Amino acid sequence: MNQEAIDRLVASGRLAIVPTNPDRARVLLAQARKHLESADAISASDPSLAYVALYDAARKAILAHMLAHGYREAARPGAHQAVIEYALAALGDSAAAEALARLNRLGRNRNRSEYESWEPSPKAIKSDLKHASEIVTLVETLLTAQ
Amino acid sequence: MSVIIHSVSEPTSGLLPIFRSDNQLRLLAYIFIHGDRSHTPAELSRATGIAQPTVSREVDRLVKAGVLTAYRRGRARMVEPNRHVAYSSDLNSLLIKVAGPPAILADLLRPIAGVEAAYIYGSWARRYFGEQGEYPHDVDLLVIGEPSIDAVYDAASQAEGQLGLEVNPTIVSRDEWKQPQSVFLETVKRDRLVPVIEP
């Protein structure tokens, strides 16, 4: 955990310090797991929604990690980016490092799914679902061990 | 009374209309991006798809202005960027940012196994073909084949570093491209595409 980088995010007002909330963290993590299953289930019939689901799964897993450690993203523009930066600072040297390094790309694709007419191919969904899944599994392991 | 025709009208560059023509921009971009070597007009014509007489005319104009330098190797006339003018590195950077994506993406995608073809579509392609408008904030890249998705993402990220532009890839199989099953791909297929790697 790169605490200095997290402290910088707090100091610049992009992350807020909140009381730790393990119950809410567990709810978010359970939702993240469900989003992964949904993404997989609808990948052929509704690829753009599947992509939104897989990215949200990764994002909610990170939010769960944040809550369990007493952080949340500040309500201001660029909140998604702050979550990604937190993930890289908190978990960047973990087993899911490669998946985390791709979060920015996943987030960008998610926006293309949401706001443009973009649609990912089944292979792209499968590959990116694997990354999202690694992030969710990592946070599940870390929070269970706590 | 005589009528003097000063120039045959060529379309101005839609990507950046400060260049006198789209051909001039494409030619300069190719010469600068591949500035590590010199080129004959015939090679330039083959690489850019611009007719050789047009290439020779443009090269003459640019050599005279000092933008390019030319020398003889045997019977062949070789041209390369003139690195001795004060603005050379600025022009290089401008050309890469404005017209570099096909060249840079081709170099990065070609070594990836499974890439059968690649094209630029969307707003960058429309500017390239002369549609006027704001300079695009990203490059929409279509990759056809069965490459590793991550390898294509990595190439796109590397290109972003070189171009100072977002590169957003979409990777589809040859069958998905042949018979699009989505409205999105149908739309892309109707677009004019800038070739990056041709099958």
Interface residues (C-beta under 8 A of the other chain):
Chain A: P47 R102 R105 R108 N109 R112 S117 W118 E119 P120 S121 K123 A124 S127 D128
Chain B: E146 S148 I149 D150 Y153 A156 S157 E166 N168 T170 I171 V172 S173 E176 S182 V183 F184 L185 T187
